[in-house]
Amino acid sequence: MSLHSRRASSEVLGYLEKFPEAGTPVLHWFSGSFRDLNRAINLGCWFSVGPAMLASEKGRRLAARMPRERVLTESDGPFAQLNGEALMPWQSGNAIGELSEIWSLPNEKVDQNLRQNLKTLLKDV
């Protein structure tokens, strides 16, 4: 289940703690505190990141701390914008270059990692 927790990460995580069998949580564009990020990681949450999120310094710092085996890409388009232009769903792959810098890995390795993550997530559903 994709969860939006903007300005409510602590509360959302509280519900996930109360209802651990609710499904596999994917936190969309997580922007909470580092403390809440650690809570989410301990709860087994997954994370979806996109080009717009990774354009901010806080988004990059959060992504750097997310478990690489639980990160997926998304665009949040056409709602999110980058450089004044609406992002489209097919632009989710633009996050690969940003993650490559953040993780200090070649684009090809990041792409392989993300593809494997999606396969793993879908296998568990």
C-alpha positions, 0 to 999 in steps of 0.5 A: 500500500502506498502511503502519503505521510506528509506532515503526519509521518509520526501518526502514520507510523503509529498506525502501522505499529498498531496494524502490522498485518495491514500490508506492505507499506510503501512510504511515498516521497517520505519527508519526515524526520530522521527519527521517523525514518529509522522507525519506518525502517524498523517497521519494514517500510519501503520507500518511493522516491522521485526526481522532485524529491531528490532535487531537495537537500533533505530528500537526498539526505533521507534517501541516503539513509534508506535501505537500498533494498527497499527503495523504488522510483516514482515520479509523482507526476503530473503533480510534482514539478522539476524546474517549473515543468510537470513530471510525468510517470515515465520520467520516474527513471530520472531518479536513477542518476540522482540515486547514483550520486547519492549511493556512489554507484554507477547508473547501471548498478542503481537500475539493477538494484531498483528492478530487483527491488520491484521484483522482490516487492511484487513477489511478496504481494 
